[in-house]
Amino acid sequence: MLDVREHRRVLLGIRETRGRALGSHRQEIGAARAAWRRAREARPAVHRAVLEGERREMQHLARLHRATLAQSRWILAIADRLQGRFGSSR
């Protein structure tokens, strides 16, 4: 059997081991909570960045569309003039 001092020393060692494990566990939980909090706070910024990118892309497509329409109108105007000249020469 263990004497009283030896018994207390063993119990103290067990408590210290459990305390370290518990402290480590608490640190891990704290780190996970902090990461979750940072991710939650970052979501609106990420959302805004995505929306801004989509807005820039839509503006680019609108400019491209307007340029294509202007080019089409120009081609139609030339075609009408050529048709008029071709029709008047006959």
ABEGO torsion letter per residue (X at the ends): XBBAAAAAAAAAAAAAAAAAAAAAAAAAAAAAAAAAAAAAAAAAAAAAAAAAAAAAAAAAAAAAAAAAAAAAAAAAAAAAAAAAAAAAAX
